[in-house]
């Protein structure tokens, strides 16, 4: 029987020292690797990401403040890897945000200018109308006098021009003022039927036949009755002036899906293609007489109703003016 005794106290101390050395070595290696990684990754990854973050924050602030953002700083980093693709994509978005803000500010400036022009026009119209009314009343008083042929001719011409100027001022006032709607539920078939006798009695409609074709179902929209009457009177008047006597003007109402279409068709001389887009602009007209504000006012009223005005004209069909409204869906 052999008994061996050994003192392990020194071995335990060696093991503890060995573990300490290994732990210290691991920590040193970890610190070295971390520092080396930061040194390598900082220019390759960390800096581009931080620049991209800054650019995105600038874009968000620019949208909130409606101000143009500073230049896109991330483009300073030229890369051909996945991060470079991300930076390029965000660069395009950044440019789109900048362009959208610039366009919006330009539109705001244009609207402000238009508002100023509208106010100025309304003021000028008001200031001119009052003395013009006095002049017109004075000219009308001369009609009671027994004048010779030459003075009577000059008086008639003066009265005609004064009356034309007064109509022009009224139309300018209608065009420049804001189209505030007194909107109610309107059934278009009924409204147009009620207007037929009045429209047929207009001077421009004399000798012309106006044929109305209503829709088979109620065509209900939300609109301003008086302003819609103004639209229809203008469109029918234009159509009547475009055709000869005894010709037919077709006026129809049709429903398709959520839209209601009101069409006015005449078979007169077509409008040249290069003038179709211009005839709704103020003071542009294809007539020998007229001021070019009628269709411009019509367009503004239609757009105030949330509708669209479309004009088609060619030698095959003549001219069709179509207004599209959103149909009011009954809640019952």
Backbone bond lengths (Angstrom), bond angles and torsions (degrees), N, CA, C in turn:
res aa  C-N    CA-C-N  psi(-1)  N-CA   C-N-CA  omega(-1)  CA-C   N-CA-C  phi
1 X - - - 1.462 - - 1.534 107.09 -
2 X 1.406 113.07 120.65 1.460 118.73 -175.31 1.522 108.67 -115.12
3 X 1.267 116.13 125.39 1.473 121.96 179.72 1.507 107.79 -115.94
4 X 1.399 114.19 122.41 1.462 120.26 179.73 1.521 107.97 -114.76
5 X 1.243 116.72 128.04 1.462 121.99 178.37 1.533 108.17 -113.68
6 X 1.410 114.42 135.90 1.477 119.59 -178.63 1.521 108.78 -138.29
7 X 1.328 116.67 135.68 1.460 122.10 179.26 1.535 108.49 -87.42
8 X 1.373 119.23 111.41 1.490 124.09 -176.95 1.525 113.33 -92.68
9 X 1.262 119.37 7.66 1.477 121.52 -177.78 1.522 110.99 -62.42
10 X 1.353 116.42 -40.81 1.462 119.06 179.70 1.520 112.16 -68.51
11 X 1.342 116.85 -34.75 1.491 121.17 178.70 1.523 110.48 -65.25
12 X 1.312 115.42 -42.15 1.482 119.07 179.09 1.519 110.75 -61.49
13 X 1.319 115.72 -40.19 1.465 118.44 179.28 1.525 111.02 -66.22
14 X 1.345 115.96 -38.78 1.463 119.27 177.89 1.531 111.23 -64.34
15 X 1.342 116.90 -40.60 1.476 120.76 -179.91 1.530 110.49 -63.59
16 X 1.321 115.18 -44.00 1.470 119.24 179.47 1.520 110.52 -63.02
17 X 1.330 116.43 -41.21 1.468 119.81 178.75 1.533 111.02 -65.24
18 X 1.353 115.49 -38.79 1.470 119.84 179.56 1.537 110.86 -63.84
19 X 1.334 115.74 -44.98 1.474 119.92 178.47 1.521 110.03 -61.56
20 X 1.328 117.52 -40.03 1.460 120.71 178.60 1.518 111.69 -62.56
21 X 1.382 115.15 -42.23 1.461 118.07 179.25 1.533 111.82 -64.11
22 X 1.342 115.50 -42.03 1.473 120.18 178.91 1.537 110.80 -62.33
23 X 1.350 115.50 -43.96 1.472 119.66 179.90 1.519 111.00 -62.86
24 X 1.292 117.15 -44.48 1.468 120.74 178.11 1.516 112.06 -61.88
25 X 1.375 115.18 -40.55 1.461 118.83 178.98 1.524 111.32 -63.98
26 X 1.355 115.43 -40.98 1.471 119.78 178.68 1.532 110.69 -62.45
27 X 1.326 116.83 -42.91 1.455 120.85 179.21 1.529 111.40 -63.34
28 X 1.338 115.48 -42.06 1.465 118.98 179.27 1.526 110.58 -63.67
29 X 1.329 115.22 -44.42 1.470 119.28 179.22 1.526 110.45 -63.31
30 X 1.349 116.67 -41.57 1.470 120.40 -179.79 1.521 111.18 -62.25
31 X 1.335 116.06 -44.81 1.458 119.53 178.94 1.522 110.84 -63.31
32 X 1.321 115.87 -42.75 1.464 120.11 179.69 1.538 111.16 -62.23
33 X 1.349 113.88 -46.82 1.475 118.36 -179.23 1.527 110.34 -63.54
34 X 1.350 117.12 -41.17 1.468 120.48 -179.93 1.528 111.29 -62.89
35 X 1.328 115.91 -45.84 1.460 119.48 179.91 1.526 110.92 -64.48
36 X 1.333 115.42 -42.46 1.467 118.86 179.07 1.526 111.32 -64.09
37 X 1.348 114.61 -40.34 1.471 118.67 179.44 1.523 111.00 -64.33
38 X 1.350 115.61 -42.79 1.461 118.80 178.21 1.517 111.38 -63.14
39 X 1.325 116.25 -40.87 1.460 119.35 179.77 1.524 110.89 -63.22
40 X 1.323 115.65 -39.19 1.472 119.57 -178.97 1.520 111.50 -76.87
41 X 1.371 116.90 -44.50 1.464 120.89 -173.73 1.521 113.17 -78.49
42 X 1.335 116.70 -25.21 1.470 118.44 -175.98 1.534 112.71 -55.27
43 X 1.340 119.51 -51.16 1.472 117.41 178.28 1.521 113.49 -77.61
44 X 1.350 116.57 -25.52 1.463 119.19 -175.22 1.522 112.93 -83.76
45 X 1.318 118.20 -33.44 1.469 119.77 -171.45 1.524 113.12 -132.22
46 X 1.321 117.09 -48.31 1.467 119.79 -172.30 1.527 111.29 -66.30
47 X 1.343 116.93 -50.15 1.471 120.12 -178.69 1.535 112.22 -60.80
48 X 1.368 119.49 -47.04 1.477 118.84 177.66 1.526 113.25 -59.52
49 X 1.335 116.53 -39.49 1.471 119.50 -179.70 1.528 110.68 -66.62
50 X 1.339 116.88 -41.48 1.459 119.68 178.94 1.533 111.22 -66.31
51 X 1.346 116.95 -38.14 1.469 119.77 175.88 1.525 111.11 -63.91
52 X 1.334 115.77 -41.66 1.463 120.14 178.98 1.522 110.71 -64.05
53 X 1.323 116.51 -40.45 1.466 120.41 177.17 1.531 110.47 -60.91
54 X 1.339 116.05 -44.07 1.462 120.34 179.21 1.523 111.21 -62.18
55 X 1.346 116.83 -41.41 1.468 120.18 179.12 1.524 111.50 -63.18
56 X 1.330 116.67 -41.45 1.465 120.15 179.74 1.525 111.16 -65.79
57 X 1.322 116.89 -39.39 1.467 119.65 176.53 1.524 110.83 -64.52
58 X 1.349 116.47 -39.26 1.469 119.82 177.14 1.523 111.43 -63.17
59 X 1.343 116.48 -40.54 1.470 120.14 179.40 1.525 110.66 -64.01
60 X 1.350 116.59 -43.02 1.462 119.53 178.63 1.519 112.08 -63.08
61 X 1.329 116.35 -41.79 1.468 119.96 178.84 1.523 111.20 -65.83
62 X 1.341 116.22 -37.75 1.468 119.55 179.43 1.520 111.51 -64.17
63 X 1.338 116.98 -40.35 1.470 120.41 178.95 1.527 110.09 -64.22
64 X 1.332 116.81 -43.23 1.464 119.78 -179.08 1.525 112.03 -66.15
65 X 1.339 116.64 -38.28 1.467 120.66 -175.62 1.527 112.56 -93.00
66 X 1.351 116.47 -3.66 1.467 121.26 -178.63 1.530 111.13 56.20
67 X 1.322 115.49 41.96 1.456 121.57 178.74 1.526 109.02 -124.71
68 X 1.325 116.38 151.01 1.458 120.72 179.55 1.525 110.05 -65.26
69 X 1.350 119.10 130.88 1.462 121.14 -179.82 1.524 111.30 -73.97
70 X 1.345 117.83 158.94 1.472 120.69 176.30 1.521 110.66 -67.14
71 X 1.330 118.38 169.41 1.473 120.58 -179.78 1.525 111.98 -57.07
72 X 1.330 116.38 152.91 1.460 122.88 -177.45 1.529 108.88 -75.80
73 X 1.354 116.70 103.48 1.460 121.57 -172.77 1.524 113.06 -70.08
74 X 1.317 117.63 -26.82 1.469 120.29 -175.87 1.515 113.01 -65.87
75 X 1.322 117.94 -18.83 1.458 119.77 179.46 1.522 112.40 -68.01
76 X 1.342 116.50 -11.68 1.459 119.03 175.90 1.522 111.12 -65.13
77 X 1.338 115.49 -22.55 1.461 120.62 -179.71 1.520 109.45 -94.85
78 X 1.335 116.39 113.59 1.461 121.66 179.50 1.529 108.66 -96.35
79 X 1.326 116.84 114.41 1.466 120.72 -177.52 1.521 109.26 -134.61
80 X 1.323 115.12 154.16 1.461 121.31 178.13 1.522 111.41 -123.29
81 X 1.324 116.41 25.44 1.457 120.58 177.87 1.523 109.81 -111.34
82 X 1.352 116.25 -166.40 1.464 120.22 -177.57 1.530 111.74 -62.78
83 X 1.349 116.37 -38.83 1.457 118.73 178.64 1.535 110.83 -64.90
84 X 1.322 116.87 -35.89 1.463 120.24 175.60 1.516 111.65 -61.80
85 X 1.350 117.11 -38.51 1.471 120.46 176.90 1.522 111.12 -64.71
86 X 1.339 115.79 -40.01 1.467 119.76 178.47 1.528 110.40 -63.88
87 X 1.330 116.56 -43.88 1.466 120.64 179.77 1.526 110.18 -62.95
88 X 1.339 117.53 -41.21 1.470 120.75 178.95 1.529 111.09 -63.22
89 X 1.348 116.32 -40.77 1.468 119.67 179.32 1.530 110.78 -64.41
90 X 1.350 115.56 -44.27 1.458 118.36 178.69 1.527 111.56 -68.06
91 X 1.326 117.28 -29.12 1.470 120.23 176.42 1.520 110.68 -63.47
92 X 1.337 117.10 -42.57 1.471 120.69 177.34 1.525 110.73 -62.69
93 X 1.346 116.23 -43.50 1.470 119.85 178.17 1.524 110.32 -62.05
94 X 1.335 116.19 -40.63 1.462 121.51 -179.67 1.533 110.22 -62.28
95 X 1.332 116.80 -43.17 1.464 121.24 178.61 1.526 110.71 -64.36
96 X 1.341 116.78 -39.67 1.460 120.18 178.52 1.521 111.39 -64.63
97 X 1.351 116.22 -40.12 1.464 119.69 177.20 1.518 110.31 -63.38
98 X 1.339 116.52 -43.70 1.465 120.50 179.35 1.524 111.05 -62.00
99 X 1.357 116.20 -44.15 1.465 120.30 -179.45 1.524 110.84 -65.85
100 X 1.353 116.83 -40.14 1.470 120.23 -179.58 1.524 110.87 -64.22
101 X 1.340 116.10 -41.10 1.469 119.66 179.36 1.521 110.17 -65.86
102 X 1.352 116.32 -41.97 1.466 119.59 179.16 1.526 111.33 -62.91
103 X 1.349 116.62 -41.98 1.469 120.31 179.21 1.522 110.40 -65.17
104 X 1.340 116.17 -40.82 1.470 118.95 -179.26 1.524 111.35 -64.79
105 X 1.339 116.30 -41.21 1.471 119.15 179.09 1.526 110.36 -66.97
106 X 1.347 116.58 -36.93 1.462 119.18 177.54 1.518 110.67 -65.89
107 X 1.350 116.22 -40.99 1.464 119.84 178.08 1.522 110.94 -64.68
108 X 1.337 116.30 -38.60 1.470 119.40 178.27 1.520 110.99 -63.91
109 X 1.351 116.09 -40.65 1.469 118.97 177.88 1.519 111.05 -65.68
110 X 1.365 115.61 -39.53 1.465 119.13 178.96 1.519 110.77 -64.49
111 X 1.353 116.56 -42.06 1.465 119.73 178.82 1.519 111.24 -63.94
112 X 1.336 115.42 -39.31 1.464 118.48 178.21 1.524 110.61 -63.85
113 X 1.343 116.05 -40.31 1.469 119.74 178.09 1.519 111.14 -64.89
114 X 1.355 115.09 -41.75 1.473 118.56 179.11 1.526 110.93 -63.91
115 X 1.326 115.60 -38.92 1.469 118.29 178.81 1.527 110.43 -63.25
116 X 1.330 116.05 -40.95 1.466 119.54 178.01 1.523 110.76 -64.69
117 X 1.357 115.97 -41.70 1.463 119.64 178.82 1.521 110.40 -63.90
118 X 1.345 115.46 -40.78 1.454 119.18 179.15 1.519 112.08 -62.77
119 X 1.324 116.06 -43.79 1.466 119.29 178.32 1.526 111.27 -64.26
120 X 1.350 115.69 -40.95 1.461 119.73 179.32 1.528 110.47 -64.83
121 X 1.348 115.98 -42.91 1.467 119.74 -179.92 1.521 111.17 -62.63
122 X 1.332 115.38 -44.14 1.462 118.90 179.51 1.529 111.00 -61.85
123 X 1.335 115.98 -39.07 1.465 119.74 179.45 1.531 110.64 -66.28
124 X 1.354 115.91 -43.27 1.467 119.44 179.81 1.522 110.60 -64.04
125 X 1.338 116.36 -44.07 1.467 120.25 179.23 1.527 110.35 -58.92
126 X 1.329 115.32 -44.07 1.471 119.18 -179.69 1.527 111.08 -62.65
127 X 1.344 115.82 -42.61 1.460 119.72 -178.25 1.531 112.24 -69.84
128 X 1.329 116.94 -30.45 1.470 120.01 -178.65 1.525 111.18 -83.46
129 X 1.324 116.65 -34.38 1.462 119.41 -175.45 1.519 112.76 -63.08
130 X 1.317 117.17 -40.05 1.462 119.37 -177.03 1.534 112.43 -62.25
131 X 1.350 120.16 -52.78 1.469 118.25 177.19 1.518 112.57 -66.00
132 X 1.353 117.17 -30.59 1.463 119.27 178.65 1.523 110.42 -64.99
133 X 1.318 117.14 -39.21 1.466 120.30 177.64 1.529 110.49 -61.91
134 X 1.320 116.67 -40.53 1.469 120.61 177.64 1.533 110.77 -63.52
135 X 1.331 116.31 -43.88 1.472 120.62 178.50 1.522 110.47 -62.42
136 X 1.329 116.65 -42.89 1.460 120.84 -179.30 1.530 111.23 -63.87
137 X 1.320 116.33 -40.61 1.467 119.30 178.45 1.531 110.52 -65.24
138 X 1.336 115.97 -37.72 1.461 119.07 177.48 1.515 112.20 -65.06
139 X 1.326 116.70 -42.13 1.468 120.30 178.24 1.527 110.96 -64.64
140 X 1.331 116.05 -40.60 1.460 119.11 -179.94 1.526 111.72 -64.04
141 X 1.331 116.66 -30.78 1.470 119.06 178.98 1.534 111.55 -66.45
142 X 1.345 116.63 -27.64 1.459 119.98 178.87 1.529 112.24 -71.77
143 X 1.349 117.08 -17.88 1.458 119.46 179.70 1.529 111.91 -64.64
144 X 1.341 116.89 -23.19 1.474 120.09 179.85 1.512 111.99 -78.57
145 X 1.322 116.39 -10.13 1.467 119.60 -177.93 1.526 110.41 -88.52
146 X 1.305 114.50 152.25 1.466 121.00 178.22 1.531 108.02 -87.56
147 X 1.327 116.14 98.18 1.457 121.73 -176.52 1.521 110.46 -105.38
148 X 1.301 115.31 154.60 1.472 120.21 175.05 1.519 108.83 -74.48
149 X 1.322 116.42 174.31 1.466 121.79 -171.39 1.532 112.66 -60.21
150 X 1.344 117.58 -47.56 1.466 120.19 -175.47 1.530 112.09 -65.20
151 X 1.347 119.75 -50.49 1.476 119.03 176.76 1.525 112.76 -61.70
152 X 1.356 116.87 -35.19 1.464 119.68 179.51 1.533 110.51 -64.74
153 X 1.348 116.12 -39.01 1.464 120.12 178.42 1.527 110.46 -64.09
154 X 1.323 117.20 -45.03 1.473 120.88 178.77 1.526 110.99 -63.19
155 X 1.356 116.06 -37.72 1.465 119.81 178.75 1.524 110.66 -64.76
156 X 1.324 116.22 -44.52 1.470 120.09 179.37 1.530 111.14 -61.40
157 X 1.335 116.06 -42.30 1.468 119.56 178.54 1.528 110.76 -64.12
158 X 1.322 116.94 -41.72 1.464 120.58 179.24 1.527 110.91 -63.67
159 X 1.338 116.43 -40.97 1.466 119.97 178.47 1.521 111.04 -64.77
160 X 1.331 117.39 -42.16 1.459 120.82 179.39 1.526 111.28 -62.71
161 X 1.328 116.88 -44.35 1.459 120.15 -178.46 1.533 111.23 -69.77
162 X 1.322 116.61 -37.56 1.467 119.47 177.79 1.524 110.53 -65.33
163 X 1.335 115.85 -40.89 1.464 119.80 178.13 1.531 110.77 -65.75
164 X 1.339 116.94 -40.22 1.471 120.61 178.34 1.523 110.57 -64.45
165 X 1.317 117.13 -40.83 1.466 120.90 178.45 1.522 110.62 -64.68
166 X 1.302 116.96 -37.95 1.456 120.00 178.92 1.534 111.00 -65.75
167 X 1.336 116.94 -41.36 1.467 120.07 176.59 1.525 110.91 -63.40
168 X 1.349 116.48 -40.55 1.464 120.27 178.80 1.526 111.12 -61.85
169 X 1.321 117.11 -44.43 1.459 120.63 179.42 1.522 111.21 -62.47
170 X 1.328 116.38 -40.02 1.464 119.78 178.25 1.527 111.34 -63.16
171 X 1.337 116.50 -41.35 1.456 119.97 -179.38 1.522 111.41 -70.07
172 X 1.331 117.14 -37.43 1.470 119.39 175.59 1.522 109.89 -61.45
173 X 1.315 116.47 -40.88 1.460 120.75 179.08 1.526 110.43 -63.98
174 X 1.341 117.28 -42.19 1.467 120.86 177.77 1.513 111.47 -63.39
175 X 1.338 116.46 -36.29 1.468 119.80 -177.62 1.525 111.75 -73.49
176 X 1.326 117.01 -40.86 1.464 119.76 -173.20 1.521 113.40 -79.17
177 X 1.306 117.76 -27.84 1.463 117.31 -176.24 1.525 110.56 -78.61
178 X 1.310 115.79 153.06 1.459 122.34 -177.36 1.524 110.43 -63.84
179 X 1.343 115.17 136.61 1.456 120.43 -178.51 1.536 109.79 -83.28
180 X 1.320 115.29 82.12 1.462 120.62 177.28 1.525 108.92 -85.35
181 X 1.317 116.03 125.90 1.459 120.79 -174.24 1.523 111.58 -99.02
182 X 1.326 114.88 137.69 1.463 121.70 168.93 1.530 106.02 -99.09
183 X 1.338 115.71 78.28 1.467 121.54 -167.21 1.524 112.08 -79.96
184 X 1.327 114.41 131.28 1.459 122.79 174.13 1.531 108.18 -138.65
185 X 1.326 117.15 170.61 1.460 120.26 175.09 1.529 109.40 -73.02
186 X 1.338 116.34 127.50 1.463 121.60 -177.50 1.520 108.99 -128.53
187 X 1.325 116.07 130.11 1.460 121.36 173.69 1.525 107.12 -95.19
188 X 1.324 117.12 111.19 1.462 121.77 -169.21 1.527 112.74 -65.19
189 X 1.328 118.75 -37.46 1.462 120.05 178.49 1.527 111.10 -58.02
190 X 1.333 115.16 -43.59 1.465 120.41 -179.68 1.525 110.92 -68.24
191 X 1.332 116.99 -44.79 1.461 120.86 -178.93 1.525 110.91 -59.13
192 X 1.321 116.87 -46.39 1.466 120.25 -177.86 1.522 110.89 -67.86
193 X 1.326 116.83 -39.10 1.478 120.03 178.48 1.522 110.47 -60.66
194 X 1.338 116.23 -39.32 1.463 119.64 179.39 1.527 112.22 -68.87
195 X 1.318 117.52 -25.22 1.459 121.59 -177.30 1.530 113.35 -86.63
196 X 1.323 118.48 -15.41 1.468 121.27 -170.34 1.524 112.95 -57.49
197 X 1.327 117.71 -47.40 1.476 120.05 -177.89 1.526 110.64 -62.87
198 X 1.345 116.86 -42.61 1.471 120.32 -179.77 1.514 110.95 -64.02
199 X 1.319 116.93 -43.04 1.471 120.74 -178.08 1.519 111.04 -69.81
200 X 1.315 116.46 -38.24 1.469 119.25 179.35 1.524 111.29 -64.35
201 X 1.336 117.51 -24.45 1.466 121.47 179.90 1.530 112.58 -85.07
202 X 1.336 118.61 -4.95 1.468 120.40 179.11 1.523 109.77 -65.27
203 X 1.338 118.36 146.30 1.474 120.47 179.01 1.528 112.88 -55.35
204 X 1.335 117.44 -39.56 1.463 120.26 -177.89 1.518 112.17 -66.96
205 X 1.360 116.89 -24.41 1.461 120.45 -176.77 1.514 113.28 -90.64
206 X 1.322 118.43 -2.54 1.458 121.21 -178.31 1.532 109.88 -63.24
207 X 1.325 116.64 128.01 1.456 121.79 179.59 1.517 113.77 84.27
208 X 1.337 118.45 -5.90 1.454 121.91 177.37 1.525 109.75 -103.13
209 X 1.306 116.33 153.29 1.461 120.88 179.68 1.527 108.60 -109.09
210 X 1.331 115.68 123.84 1.464 120.53 179.60 1.523 108.15 -103.93
211 X 1.323 115.58 115.60 1.468 121.38 -177.18 1.524 108.49 -106.13
212 X 1.338 115.83 117.37 1.460 120.68 -179.32 1.521 109.79 -101.04
213 X 1.339 115.54 131.21 1.463 122.12 178.55 1.528 108.47 -120.84
214 X 1.342 117.60 96.19 1.471 120.59 -177.81 1.525 111.29 -74.12
215 X 1.313 115.43 163.09 1.454 120.56 173.92 1.521 108.93 -79.14
216 X 1.315 116.68 152.05 1.465 120.46 -177.44 1.523 112.74 -70.77
217 X 1.336 116.95 -21.58 1.471 120.90 -179.72 1.525 109.37 -113.47
218 X 1.338 118.15 156.87 1.460 120.27 177.30 1.533 111.35 -58.04
219 X 1.320 115.35 130.98 1.475 121.38 -179.81 1.522 107.91 -109.52
220 X 1.332 116.07 94.96 1.468 121.26 -171.90 1.528 109.88 -106.34
221 X 1.316 115.55 130.13 1.462 121.76 174.90 1.524 108.68 -130.51
222 X 1.334 115.21 170.78 1.459 121.64 173.37 1.519 106.87 -103.17
223 X 1.345 117.19 114.37 1.455 118.52 -175.06 1.517 112.84 -159.37
224 X 1.330 113.83 175.57 1.458 122.83 178.20 1.533 107.78 -96.43
225 X 1.314 116.68 116.00 1.460 121.29 -173.19 1.520 112.13 -61.39
226 X 1.323 117.65 -46.52 1.461 120.70 -177.41 1.522 111.67 -65.09
227 X 1.332 117.44 -41.56 1.454 120.38 -179.12 1.532 111.05 -69.86
228 X 1.322 117.56 -34.95 1.462 119.76 176.54 1.528 110.73 -67.07
229 X 1.314 116.50 -37.12 1.467 119.34 174.99 1.526 110.27 -60.60
230 X 1.337 116.55 -42.49 1.459 120.83 178.16 1.528 110.67 -59.87
231 X 1.336 116.86 -40.99 1.466 121.47 178.51 1.523 110.67 -61.70
232 X 1.326 116.32 -50.43 1.469 119.98 -175.26 1.524 111.80 -67.64
233 X 1.328 117.38 -38.80 1.468 120.22 177.87 1.522 110.39 -61.57
234 X 1.322 116.79 -41.29 1.462 120.76 179.34 1.520 110.95 -64.88
235 X 1.335 117.38 -46.38 1.468 120.83 -177.26 1.531 111.70 -66.09
236 X 1.335 117.09 -43.35 1.466 119.56 179.51 1.526 109.92 -67.52
237 X 1.340 117.00 -39.34 1.465 119.62 177.43 1.519 111.68 -60.17
238 X 1.335 117.37 -43.43 1.468 120.63 177.50 1.520 111.56 -63.04
239 X 1.349 116.12 -42.09 1.457 120.03 -179.30 1.525 110.97 -64.30
240 X 1.324 116.90 -39.87 1.468 120.43 179.95 1.528 111.04 -66.74
241 X 1.322 116.70 -37.50 1.461 119.76 179.49 1.524 112.30 -70.45
242 X 1.346 116.48 -19.03 1.459 120.12 -177.08 1.524 112.96 -85.87
243 X 1.342 118.20 -11.56 1.471 120.59 -176.93 1.528 110.22 -121.11
244 X 1.326 114.41 163.94 1.456 120.61 177.77 1.524 110.01 -83.14
245 X 1.324 116.44 172.51 1.463 120.98 178.21 1.524 110.58 -62.47
246 X 1.334 114.26 151.32 1.466 124.33 178.23 1.530 113.17 71.98
247 X 1.329 117.61 3.71 1.462 118.84 175.26 1.526 109.66 -88.42
248 X 1.333 115.10 163.44 1.467 121.42 -171.87 1.527 110.67 -104.67
249 X 1.332 115.43 134.31 1.465 123.19 171.00 1.530 106.96 -104.91
250 X 1.319 116.49 124.69 1.471 120.61 -179.75 1.520 109.80 -100.61
251 X 1.324 114.53 129.94 1.471 122.41 -178.23 1.516 106.88 -126.85
252 X 1.331 117.74 116.12 1.467 119.44 -172.59 1.525 111.68 -133.64
253 X 1.335 113.98 155.84 1.467 122.38 175.05 1.523 107.13 -125.00
254 X 1.334 116.04 128.58 1.465 121.40 179.49 1.514 109.52 -136.98
255 X 1.325 116.25 146.87 1.463 121.39 177.78 1.522 109.62 -116.45
256 X 1.335 115.36 132.87 1.460 121.72 177.50 1.519 107.98 -137.64
257 X 1.321 116.02 109.70 1.458 119.23 -179.28 1.519 111.48 62.65
258 X 1.317 115.92 -123.12 1.462 120.99 -178.66 1.518 112.70 -92.60
259 X 1.342 117.80 3.09 1.459 121.38 -176.07 1.522 111.82 -110.86
260 X 1.323 114.01 149.22 1.464 121.78 171.45 1.518 107.03 -117.94
261 X 1.318 115.61 126.87 1.463 120.96 -176.94 1.525 109.49 -111.22
262 X 1.337 115.37 128.35 1.463 121.57 173.82 1.526 106.79 -112.38
263 X 1.357 116.24 120.56 1.461 120.79 -176.83 1.524 110.87 -117.65
264 X 1.326 115.49 139.31 1.464 122.28 172.84 1.521 106.55 -121.52
265 X 1.344 115.37 118.24 1.467 120.15 -174.72 1.522 110.77 -119.08
266 X 1.336 115.37 134.57 1.463 119.69 171.00 1.525 108.58 -133.31
267 X 1.319 115.56 151.72 1.453 120.83 -177.36 1.511 113.42 -99.12
268 X 1.324 117.35 24.43 1.456 120.81 -178.14 1.519 113.25 -76.71
269 X 1.305 115.40 -170.49 1.461 121.74 179.97 1.525 109.53 -59.58
270 X 1.352 118.48 127.71 1.469 119.88 -176.69 1.531 112.16 -67.39
271 X 1.295 114.54 155.58 1.460 121.21 176.31 1.524 108.08 -81.00
272 X 1.328 119.44 132.24 1.468 120.53 178.88 1.526 111.52 -56.22
273 X 1.338 115.45 143.06 1.474 120.89 -175.36 1.515 112.27 -59.41
274 X 1.335 117.90 -34.72 1.463 119.86 -177.60 1.531 112.70 -74.70
275 X 1.339 117.11 -7.39 1.461 120.31 -178.92 1.525 113.09 -108.74
276 X 1.345 116.18 -7.99 1.463 120.20 -177.69 1.531 111.44 -57.36
277 X 1.344 116.59 -46.14 1.460 120.24 -176.67 1.521 112.99 -75.82
278 X 1.333 116.93 -12.83 1.462 119.40 -175.62 1.526 113.37 -98.28
279 X 1.343 116.21 -17.70 1.466 117.65 -171.31 1.528 113.64 -70.97
280 X 1.345 117.20 -12.80 1.466 118.52 176.10 1.531 111.59 -95.23
281 X 1.337 116.97 3.09 1.459 120.34 177.17 1.530 109.65 -84.35
282 X 1.329 116.93 147.04 1.471 119.53 -179.18 1.520 112.26 -59.57
283 X 1.336 115.59 137.31 1.463 125.21 174.05 1.529 113.79 68.19
284 X 1.352 117.09 14.00 1.463 119.13 172.41 1.522 107.80 -103.15
285 X 1.321 117.03 128.01 1.456 120.72 -178.76 1.515 110.21 -145.86
286 X 1.336 114.74 148.98 1.463 121.01 175.67 1.525 110.92 -100.19
287 X 1.340 116.82 0.90 1.461 121.21 -177.85 1.528 110.30 -91.43
288 X 1.326 114.99 153.17 1.461 119.19 175.21 1.526 110.90 -70.71
289 X 1.334 115.84 -29.36 1.469 121.21 173.99 1.520 107.90 -121.10
290 X 1.279 117.41 148.06 1.462 120.89 -177.75 1.516 109.48 130.75
291 X 1.331 115.61 160.94 1.457 120.13 -176.57 1.517 113.21 -112.82
292 X 1.332 118.27 -2.40 1.456 120.23 176.09 1.517 115.26 75.15
293 X 1.338 117.10 19.71 1.466 119.44 179.17 1.524 112.98 -105.60
294 X 1.317 117.19 -13.86 1.462 120.24 -174.98 1.518 112.81 -58.37
295 X 1.348 117.27 -56.76 1.463 120.53 -178.11 1.526 111.76 -70.25
296 X 1.342 117.07 -29.05 1.469 119.52 176.31 1.525 110.26 -63.71
297 X 1.336 116.40 -41.32 1.470 120.67 177.33 1.527 110.26 -67.64
298 X 1.334 115.92 -41.51 1.470 120.48 177.94 1.526 110.59 -57.46
299 X 1.325 116.28 -46.29 1.470 120.53 -179.03 1.517 111.18 -61.59
300 X 1.334 117.36 -42.37 1.460 120.12 -179.41 1.532 110.96 -65.26
301 X 1.324 117.12 -39.97 1.470 119.90 179.62 1.523 110.22 -67.00
302 X 1.332 116.83 -43.19 1.467 120.96 -179.49 1.528 109.69 -62.61
303 X 1.324 117.70 -45.07 1.465 120.48 -179.53 1.526 111.08 -67.60
304 X 1.326 117.60 -31.33 1.468 119.86 175.77 1.526 111.03 -64.81
305 X 1.338 116.27 -26.62 1.471 121.40 176.23 1.530 112.15 -85.32
306 X 1.332 117.30 1.93 1.459 120.43 -176.83 1.516 112.80 77.22
307 X 1.331 116.73 18.03 1.463 120.66 -178.50 1.516 112.72 -100.70
308 X 1.332 115.64 -178.25 1.463 122.59 179.75 1.531 109.24 -129.56
309 X 1.320 115.43 140.35 1.459 122.25 177.75 1.523 108.24 -109.27
310 X 1.329 117.12 122.80 1.462 122.23 -179.89 1.524 109.37 -127.72
311 X 1.328 116.15 136.95 1.461 121.84 -178.54 1.527 108.85 -124.41
312 X 1.323 116.21 126.16 1.467 122.63 177.30 1.520 108.09 -122.62
313 X 1.324 116.05 132.15 1.464 118.93 -177.27 1.525 109.93 -149.62
314 X 1.336 116.04 125.80 1.467 121.57 174.63 1.521 109.02 -158.32
315 X 1.313 115.91 175.50 1.472 120.55 -175.53 1.515 112.67 -70.38
316 X 1.329 118.70 -20.63 1.464 121.08 -176.92 1.528 112.26 -79.38
317 X 1.320 117.24 -41.69 1.473 120.08 -173.82 1.518 113.05 -113.13
318 X 1.318 118.10 -9.92 1.461 119.81 -172.89 1.520 109.30 84.67
319 X 1.329 116.96 -131.11 1.468 121.30 -178.73 1.528 109.90 -127.99
320 X 1.330 115.07 130.67 1.465 121.74 176.49 1.525 108.52 -122.59
321 X 1.318 115.60 120.94 1.464 121.20 173.79 1.524 106.88 -104.41
322 X 1.326 115.41 120.88 1.463 120.74 -175.62 1.526 110.18 -120.01
323 X 1.328 114.68 132.90 1.464 121.29 174.65 1.523 107.85 -115.49
324 X 1.323 116.05 128.72 1.454 120.92 179.60 1.530 109.32 -111.71
325 X 1.349 114.46 123.82 1.457 121.38 177.76 1.537 108.60 -114.64
326 X 1.339 115.43 155.53 1.457 119.59 171.01 1.519 109.17 -78.96
327 X 1.329 115.50 130.02 1.463 120.07 -179.60 1.517 110.01 -72.38
328 X 1.327 116.29 136.60 1.449 121.52 176.59 1.512 107.93 -84.81
329 X 1.325 115.88 115.98 1.473 121.59 -177.58 1.508 109.13 -83.93
330 X 1.318 115.99 125.74 1.475 120.81 -178.68 1.511 110.34 -65.30
331 X 1.322 116.64 141.60 1.462 122.78 178.98 1.520 112.70 -87.91
332 X 1.331 117.30 -4.49 1.459 119.40 -176.79 1.511 111.31 -77.62
